[in-house]
Amino acid sequence: MEKVIVIGAGIMGAALARHFLSPGHPVALIDPADTARAAATKAIGDTPGFVSSPSVDALGPDWQSCGFVIEAVPERLDLKRAVLGELSRHFGPETAIASNTSGLRAADLARDLSHPERFAIAHFFNPADIVPAVELVPAPQTSHETLDRWQALLEGSGKKVARLGADLPGFVANRLQHAMARECFHLIEAGVIDAEGLDTITRYALGVRLALSGPLMQRDLNGIDTHHAIASYLYPDLAADQTPPKLLDDKLAAGELGRKSGKGFYTWDERQERKAKRMQALLPEIIALARRIDMEEE
Ligand SMILES: NC(=O)c1ccc[n+]([C@@H]2O[C@H](COP(=O)([O-])OP(=O)(O)OC[C@H]3O[C@@H](n4cnc5c(N)ncnc54)[C@H](O)[C@@H]3O)[C@@H](O)[C@H]2O)c1
């Protein structure tokens, strides 16, 4: 099993370490913050093959060469470029390097790297040890061999890899998420529906199918001619705002940031907290259903 180094032991880094440990990869988790390392080590438990360290330099001789390194440090271009540059000087060109950025451009991240052909973005979703999809995004210099190596590592550890052909803002998943959210905000602002009604329609109509068919298989099921006819009259009526809506500006100004501040579109009382925890606990069941579609076909 190839060794994997994860840089940053926060929300994503700790889950990435858990993910790669589970099929048996030796994993080193690096973070200068003692508190972050302690919390991650506690969450991961006493797992064979796991080490944590404040820096790559402080790792033992076994770790001076490594197949894969992925960074999950805070989303700041200057910090990520410094970390990636240092990694590329520390490890030879045979080490594949990735960033788990949420949306920084691969071309910008790769700028200070030696051997930039071994770099790609591997965008995981939170919780990274549970949600299967990973978007694999190339920088202009990324080699096919690098993408093949990351894909093999990710698929070998149970992930579903989507390889993008270009480095564009928001990759794919965030573009879809924001396109849908823009329409949601528009409908609420227009007084068509409230947040709860909107979530009910989404969950019990679109949502029940999305994990099983995806939007494009669903278009085939519904008929592309029907979709074309609807698109012809509906597109001109859809939200096309170029800035965040007033609804979000007002929520920000009122300090209504969602769960973290106790109020957002919902009030985060104990009942709402319990519901969110149930939702989180049920994610593996939905994923298992989605996987069954592909397994039965094979
Ligand atoms: N949280 C999410 O839902 C999510 C989802 C997908 C992608 N991401 C991306 O993953 C990355 C990490 O996000 P997070 O939510 O885990 O952040 P986080 O703040 O929870 O963790 C970041 C960790 O990096 C450590 N760190 C800072 N500088 C470092 C350095 N020089 N070397 C090593 N470690 C260092 C910090 O001590 C901290 O523990 C970001 O780029 C983020 O955009 C986050």
PDBQT file of the ligand as one rigid body, heavy atoms in Angstrom, charges set to zero:
ROOT
HETATM    1  N1  LIG A 301     -14.764  22.130   5.479  1.00  0.00    +0.000 N 
HETATM    2  C1  LIG A 301     -15.324  21.784   4.320  1.00  0.00    +0.000 C 
HETATM    3  O1  LIG A 301     -16.531  21.534   4.234  1.00  0.00    +0.000 OA
HETATM    4  C2  LIG A 301     -14.477  21.652   3.074  1.00  0.00    +0.000 A 
HETATM    5  C3  LIG A 301     -14.956  20.886   1.989  1.00  0.00    +0.000 A 
HETATM    6  C4  LIG A 301     -14.138  20.724   0.844  1.00  0.00    +0.000 A 
HETATM    7  C5  LIG A 301     -12.891  21.352   0.798  1.00  0.00    +0.000 A 
HETATM    8  N2  LIG A 301     -12.464  22.117   1.876  1.00  0.00    +0.000 N 
HETATM    9  C6  LIG A 301     -11.141  22.746   1.794  1.00  0.00    +0.000 C 
HETATM   10  O2  LIG A 301     -10.232  21.976   2.564  1.00  0.00    +0.000 OA
HETATM   11  C7  LIG A 301      -9.221  22.837   3.096  1.00  0.00    +0.000 C 
HETATM   12  C8  LIG A 301      -9.178  22.684   4.610  1.00  0.00    +0.000 C 
HETATM   13  O3  LIG A 301     -10.436  23.044   5.129  1.00  0.00    +0.000 OA
HETATM   14  P1  LIG A 301     -10.873  22.656   6.639  1.00  0.00    +0.000 P 
HETATM   15  O4  LIG A 301     -12.315  22.924   6.719  1.00  0.00    +0.000 OA
HETATM   16  O5  LIG A 301     -10.335  21.311   6.972  1.00  0.00    +0.000 OA
HETATM   17  O6  LIG A 301     -10.054  23.768   7.456  1.00  0.00    +0.000 OA
HETATM   18  P2  LIG A 301      -9.675  23.747   9.018  1.00  0.00    +0.000 P 
HETATM   19  O7  LIG A 301      -9.488  25.166   9.391  1.00  0.00    +0.000 OA
HETATM   20  O8  LIG A 301     -10.612  22.890   9.784  1.00  0.00    +0.000 OA
HETATM   21  O9  LIG A 301      -8.232  23.010   9.058  1.00  0.00    +0.000 OA
HETATM   22  C9  LIG A 301      -7.056  23.567   8.509  1.00  0.00    +0.000 C 
HETATM   23  C10 LIG A 301      -5.889  23.030   9.327  1.00  0.00    +0.000 C 
HETATM   24  O10 LIG A 301      -4.684  23.402   8.658  1.00  0.00    +0.000 OA
HETATM   25  C11 LIG A 301      -3.706  23.659   9.663  1.00  0.00    +0.000 C 
HETATM   26  N3  LIG A 301      -2.613  24.448   9.087  1.00  0.00    +0.000 N 
HETATM   27  C12 LIG A 301      -2.496  25.786   8.951  1.00  0.00    +0.000 A 
HETATM   28  N4  LIG A 301      -1.312  26.077   8.372  1.00  0.00    +0.000 NA
HETATM   29  C13 LIG A 301      -0.667  24.898   8.158  1.00  0.00    +0.000 A 
HETATM   30  C14 LIG A 301       0.600  24.558   7.595  1.00  0.00    +0.000 A 
HETATM   31  N5  LIG A 301       1.436  25.487   7.138  1.00  0.00    +0.000 N 
HETATM   32  N6  LIG A 301       0.943  23.235   7.539  1.00  0.00    +0.000 NA
HETATM   33  C15 LIG A 301       0.094  22.265   8.014  1.00  0.00    +0.000 A 
HETATM   34  N7  LIG A 301      -1.113  22.554   8.559  1.00  0.00    +0.000 NA
HETATM   35  C16 LIG A 301      -1.489  23.849   8.622  1.00  0.00    +0.000 A 
HETATM   36  C17 LIG A 301      -4.477  24.376  10.751  1.00  0.00    +0.000 C 
HETATM   37  O11 LIG A 301      -3.773  24.296  11.995  1.00  0.00    +0.000 OA
HETATM   38  C18 LIG A 301      -5.796  23.606  10.743  1.00  0.00    +0.000 C 
HETATM   39  O12 LIG A 301      -5.769  22.539  11.693  1.00  0.00    +0.000 OA
HETATM   40  C19 LIG A 301      -9.560  24.238   2.616  1.00  0.00    +0.000 C 
HETATM   41  O13 LIG A 301      -8.870  24.503   1.436  1.00  0.00    +0.000 OA
HETATM   42  C20 LIG A 301     -11.050  24.143   2.365  1.00  0.00    +0.000 C 
HETATM   43  O14 LIG A 301     -11.491  25.127   1.455  1.00  0.00    +0.000 OA
HETATM   44  C21 LIG A 301     -13.207  22.263   3.008  1.00  0.00    +0.000 A 
ENDROOT
TORSDOF 0
